[in-house]
Amino acid sequence: MRARRPVPLTGLIALTGLIAVAAACGSSSTNGSATGDTLAIGELPATVATAVAAGDGSGVTTASLAAGTQAGARVRGNKVILIGDSVMASTATRYGGEMCKALVPLGWQTEVDAETGQFVPWGQDVLDARLSAKWDVAVILLGNNYLGEQSKYRFELERMITRLTPAIVVLLRVTEFTPNRRDVNAVIDEMATAHSNVITVDWAAVTGADSSLTGADRLHLTNKGRARLAAEVAKALGKAPTTSGECLKSKFTDDSRGPVTGTTTTVSAGHTSSSVSDTTAPSSSVATSTTESTTTASSSA
């Protein structure tokens, strides 16, 4: 082992000064944003997404994604496609555009192709129509709508990854609002182990730790949740290799299967209460609205 050289006193003094300056800057940044959801143009979030680079053999998304292993550091272009159901759709431009707000300043040409009520096989339809555009990065959030058939989910998700390769594929672990969504996340972890171009982001852990991100159904996003989802994706992507970011027009926008607002049902005192989370276009205030009805509603994305 090579012996360490002694550090001159002048070096220590200079280092101390640098540390003091860095501490002051960090304090100022913290005071400037109480929630951590608002970022300056082109600024990355202060902490890196809870994620693990694929191919490390762990299949567990608990390690921080180190700078330099983010998607932007592993590609040459700046085109990213985001594929998902109503949870992802709520970040599209037709609902306020949180995803483009987060990614375009980082240099990404961003296309959100997400619709309500879609299951993982629908991802093949998106790729049939849009794969020829040659994406550098793909972000997938599918599995909130799940019929409990893990083998079929695995087949369809892996097929998407294979078709997208060599692009970097970012998989978001789904919110575990029901126990069987753990089966979905287990498959996502498997994909991270099996494919070197896959990065996973633990959205399940993020929403599990902060109930204010989702509505009464514990799945669909509040306005705060949409901003947080976009921020987590931005952390995983990092800055694009080029800086000509653009919000591209979505090619899949059919939300006729249901709203991006989530519903949940509770029964008490002889009546049914249906709660709806507010995930409509942002207004001056963020709220969760609740309405009463006598019908039973189910949660789907």
C-alpha positions as CSV (number, residue, x, y, z in Angstrom):
1,M,0.0,0.0,0.0
2,R,1.4,3.4,-0.9
3,A,2.1,5.7,2.0
4,R,0.2,8.9,2.3
5,R,2.2,12.1,1.8
6,P,1.9,14.7,4.6
7,V,-0.4,17.6,3.7
8,P,1.3,21.1,4.0
9,L,-0.3,23.5,6.5
10,T,-1.1,25.9,3.8
11,G,-3.1,23.2,2.0
12,L,-5.1,22.5,5.2
13,I,-5.9,26.2,5.6
14,A,-7.0,26.4,2.0
15,L,-9.1,23.3,2.3
16,T,-10.7,24.6,5.5
17,G,-11.7,27.8,3.6
18,L,-13.2,25.7,0.8
19,I,-15.2,23.7,3.2
20,A,-16.6,26.8,4.8
21,V,-17.6,28.3,1.5
22,A,-19.3,25.0,0.5
23,A,-21.2,24.8,3.8
24,A,-22.4,28.4,3.4
25,C,-23.7,27.6,-0.2
26,G,-25.4,24.5,1.0
27,S,-27.2,26.4,3.8
28,S,-28.4,29.0,1.4
29,S,-29.8,26.5,-1.0
30,T,-31.7,24.7,1.7
31,N,-33.3,27.9,2.9
32,G,-34.3,28.8,-0.6
33,S,-36.6,25.8,-1.1
34,A,-38.6,24.4,1.7
35,T,-40.3,21.6,-0.2
36,G,-37.4,20.5,-2.4
37,D,-39.9,20.2,-5.4
38,T,-39.0,23.5,-7.1
39,L,-35.8,23.6,-9.1
40,A,-34.0,26.4,-10.9
41,I,-33.8,26.1,-14.7
42,G,-31.3,23.4,-15.6
43,E,-30.7,22.5,-12.0
44,L,-30.6,18.9,-10.8
45,P,-32.3,17.9,-7.5
46,A,-29.9,18.1,-4.5
47,T,-30.0,14.3,-4.0
48,V,-29.7,11.5,-6.5
49,A,-32.6,9.2,-7.2
50,T,-33.0,6.1,-5.1
51,A,-31.9,3.6,-7.8
52,V,-29.4,1.0,-8.7
53,A,-27.5,0.7,-12.0
54,A,-28.5,-2.5,-13.7
55,G,-26.2,-5.5,-13.9
56,D,-24.8,-5.4,-10.4
57,G,-26.5,-8.6,-9.5
58,S,-28.5,-7.3,-6.6
59,G,-31.9,-6.6,-8.1
60,V,-32.6,-4.4,-5.2
61,T,-33.2,-0.6,-5.6
62,T,-31.8,0.7,-2.4
63,A,-28.4,2.2,-3.4
64,S,-28.0,5.7,-4.6
65,L,-27.4,6.2,-8.3
66,A,-23.9,7.8,-8.4
67,A,-23.2,10.7,-10.6
68,G,-21.7,9.5,-13.9
69,T,-24.0,6.4,-14.0
70,Q,-27.1,8.4,-14.7
71,A,-28.6,7.8,-18.1
72,G,-27.3,11.1,-19.5
73,A,-23.7,10.0,-18.9
74,R,-24.2,6.7,-20.8
75,V,-25.7,8.0,-24.0
76,R,-24.7,10.3,-26.9
77,G,-28.1,11.7,-27.8
78,N,-30.8,13.5,-25.9
79,K,-34.1,11.9,-27.0
80,V,-36.2,10.3,-24.2
81,I,-39.6,8.6,-24.5
82,L,-41.7,8.0,-21.4
83,I,-44.3,5.3,-21.5
84,G,-47.0,4.7,-18.9
85,D,-50.5,4.7,-17.6
86,S,-52.5,7.4,-15.9
87,V,-49.8,8.0,-13.3
88,M,-47.4,8.9,-16.0
89,A,-50.1,10.6,-18.0
90,S,-50.7,13.0,-15.2
91,T,-47.3,14.6,-15.9
92,A,-48.0,15.1,-19.6
93,T,-48.6,18.6,-21.1
94,R,-52.4,18.1,-21.1
95,Y,-52.3,17.9,-17.3
96,G,-49.8,20.6,-16.6
97,G,-46.6,19.3,-18.2
98,E,-44.5,18.5,-15.0
99,M,-42.3,16.0,-16.9
100,C,-41.3,18.5,-19.6
101,K,-40.7,21.2,-17.0
102,A,-38.2,18.9,-15.3
103,L,-36.4,17.4,-18.3
104,V,-36.3,20.0,-21.0
105,P,-34.1,22.4,-19.0
106,L,-31.7,19.5,-18.6
107,G,-31.4,19.2,-22.3
108,W,-33.8,16.3,-23.0
109,Q,-36.1,16.1,-26.0
110,T,-39.0,14.7,-24.1
111,E,-42.0,12.7,-25.4
112,V,-44.6,11.4,-22.9
113,D,-46.8,8.7,-24.4
114,A,-49.1,7.6,-21.6
115,E,-52.8,6.9,-21.3
116,T,-55.2,6.0,-18.6
117,G,-56.1,2.4,-17.9
118,Q,-53.3,0.8,-19.9
119,F,-51.6,-2.5,-19.0
120,V,-48.0,-3.5,-19.9
121,P,-48.9,-5.2,-23.3
122,W,-50.0,-1.7,-24.5
123,G,-46.3,-0.7,-24.3
124,Q,-45.8,-2.8,-27.5
125,D,-48.3,-0.6,-29.3
126,V,-46.3,2.5,-28.4
127,L,-43.1,0.9,-29.6
128,D,-44.7,-0.3,-32.8
129,A,-45.5,3.4,-33.6
130,R,-42.6,5.2,-32.0
131,L,-39.5,2.9,-31.9
132,S,-38.3,4.1,-35.3
133,A,-37.7,7.5,-33.8
134,K,-34.5,6.1,-32.3
135,W,-34.6,7.0,-28.6
136,D,-31.5,7.3,-26.5
137,V,-33.4,6.7,-23.2
138,A,-36.8,5.2,-22.4
139,V,-38.6,5.5,-19.1
140,I,-41.3,3.0,-18.4
141,L,-44.0,3.1,-15.7
142,L,-46.4,0.2,-16.4
143,G,-47.8,-2.3,-13.8
144,N,-50.1,-0.1,-11.8
145,N,-52.8,-1.9,-13.8
146,Y,-52.0,-5.6,-13.2
147,L,-54.1,-8.7,-13.4
148,G,-51.9,-10.8,-11.1
149,E,-50.2,-12.8,-13.9
150,Q,-46.5,-12.3,-13.1
151,S,-45.2,-14.5,-15.9
152,K,-47.1,-12.5,-18.5
153,Y,-46.0,-9.2,-17.0
154,R,-42.4,-10.4,-17.1
155,F,-42.7,-11.5,-20.7
156,E,-44.1,-8.2,-21.9
157,L,-41.7,-6.0,-19.9
158,E,-38.7,-7.9,-21.0
159,R,-39.8,-7.8,-24.6
160,M,-40.0,-4.0,-24.4
161,I,-36.5,-3.9,-23.0
162,T,-35.2,-6.1,-25.7
163,R,-36.8,-4.0,-28.4
164,L,-35.4,-0.8,-26.9
165,T,-31.9,-2.0,-26.5
166,P,-29.3,-0.5,-26.8
167,A,-31.1,2.5,-25.4
168,I,-30.9,3.0,-21.6
169,V,-34.2,1.9,-20.1
170,V,-35.3,3.4,-16.8
171,L,-37.9,1.3,-15.0
172,L,-40.0,2.8,-12.2
173,R,-41.0,0.4,-9.4
174,V,-44.8,0.9,-8.9
175,T,-46.5,2.1,-5.8
176,E,-47.5,-0.9,-3.7
177,F,-51.0,0.2,-3.0
178,T,-52.1,-3.5,-3.0
179,P,-49.9,-6.5,-1.9
180,N,-49.6,-8.1,-5.4
181,R,-47.9,-5.0,-6.8
182,R,-44.8,-6.4,-5.0
183,D,-44.9,-9.1,-7.7
184,V,-44.6,-6.4,-10.3
185,N,-41.7,-4.8,-8.5
186,A,-40.0,-8.2,-8.2
187,V,-40.0,-8.5,-11.9
188,I,-38.6,-5.0,-12.3
189,D,-35.8,-5.9,-10.0
190,E,-35.1,-9.0,-12.1
191,M,-34.8,-6.9,-15.2
192,A,-32.2,-4.7,-13.5
193,T,-30.2,-7.8,-12.7
194,A,-30.5,-9.3,-16.1
195,H,-30.0,-6.3,-18.4
196,S,-27.0,-4.0,-18.3
197,N,-28.9,-1.1,-19.9
198,V,-31.6,-1.0,-17.2
199,I,-31.8,1.5,-14.4
200,T,-34.5,1.2,-11.7
201,V,-36.0,4.0,-9.7
202,D,-37.7,3.1,-6.5
203,W,-40.9,5.1,-6.9
204,A,-42.6,2.6,-4.5
205,A,-40.3,3.7,-1.7
206,V,-40.8,7.4,-2.5
207,T,-44.6,7.1,-2.3
208,G,-44.5,4.7,0.6
209,A,-42.6,7.3,2.6
210,D,-44.8,10.3,1.8
211,S,-48.6,9.9,1.7
212,S,-49.1,13.5,0.4
213,L,-47.8,12.4,-3.0
214,T,-50.8,10.3,-3.7
215,G,-54.6,10.8,-3.4
216,A,-57.1,8.8,-1.3
217,D,-56.6,5.7,-3.4
218,R,-52.8,5.7,-2.6
219,L,-51.9,5.5,-6.3
220,H,-52.9,8.5,-8.4
221,L,-50.8,11.6,-7.9
222,T,-51.6,14.9,-6.2
223,N,-50.1,18.0,-7.8
224,K,-47.1,17.6,-5.4
225,G,-46.8,13.9,-6.4
226,R,-46.6,14.8,-10.1
227,A,-43.8,17.3,-9.5
228,R,-42.0,14.7,-7.3
229,L,-42.3,12.0,-10.0
230,A,-40.8,14.3,-12.6
231,A,-38.0,15.2,-10.2
232,E,-37.2,11.6,-9.5
233,V,-37.0,10.9,-13.3
234,A,-34.8,13.9,-13.7
235,K,-32.4,12.6,-11.0
236,A,-32.1,9.3,-12.8
237,L,-31.5,10.9,-16.2
238,G,-29.2,13.7,-15.2
239,K,-28.1,16.2,-17.8
240,A,-28.3,15.3,-21.4
241,P,-25.1,15.2,-23.5
242,T,-26.5,18.1,-25.5
243,T,-28.5,21.1,-24.3
244,S,-31.2,21.5,-27.0
245,G,-34.1,20.3,-24.9
246,E,-37.6,20.3,-26.3
247,C,-41.1,19.1,-25.2
248,L,-42.2,16.9,-28.0
249,K,-45.9,16.3,-28.9
250,S,-47.4,13.2,-27.3
251,K,-48.6,10.7,-29.8
252,F,-50.7,8.7,-27.4
253,T,-53.3,10.7,-25.5
254,D,-56.5,8.7,-25.3
255,D,-57.7,9.0,-21.7
256,S,-61.2,7.7,-22.4
257,R,-60.6,4.6,-20.1
258,G,-60.8,6.8,-17.0
259,P,-59.5,10.0,-15.5
260,V,-56.0,10.6,-14.1
261,T,-57.8,11.4,-10.8
262,G,-57.9,8.3,-8.6
263,T,-60.9,7.0,-6.7
264,T,-61.2,4.8,-3.7
265,T,-64.2,3.5,-1.7
266,T,-64.9,3.1,2.0
267,V,-68.1,1.9,3.6
268,S,-69.3,3.2,6.9
269,A,-72.6,4.0,8.6
270,G,-74.6,2.5,5.8
271,H,-73.2,4.6,3.0
272,T,-70.3,4.6,0.5
273,S,-67.8,7.3,0.4
274,S,-65.9,7.8,-2.8
275,S,-62.7,10.0,-2.5
276,V,-61.1,11.6,-5.5
277,S,-57.5,12.8,-5.6
278,D,-56.8,16.1,-7.3
279,T,-54.5,15.5,-10.3
280,T,-56.0,18.0,-12.7
281,A,-54.1,20.8,-14.3
282,P,-52.2,22.8,-11.5
283,S,-54.0,25.8,-10.0
284,S,-52.9,28.3,-7.4
285,S,-53.5,25.7,-4.6
286,V,-53.0,22.0,-4.2
287,A,-55.8,20.1,-2.6
288,T,-57.5,16.7,-2.3
289,S,-61.2,16.9,-3.0
290,T,-63.7,14.4,-1.6
291,T,-67.2,13.7,-2.9
292,E,-69.9,11.4,-1.5
293,S,-71.7,8.9,-3.7
294,T,-73.8,5.7,-3.3
295,T,-71.9,3.8,-6.0
296,T,-68.8,1.7,-5.6
297,A,-65.7,2.9,-7.4
298,S,-62.5,0.9,-8.0
299,S,-58.9,2.2,-8.4
300,S,-57.2,1.8,-11.8
301,A,-54.5,3.7,-13.5
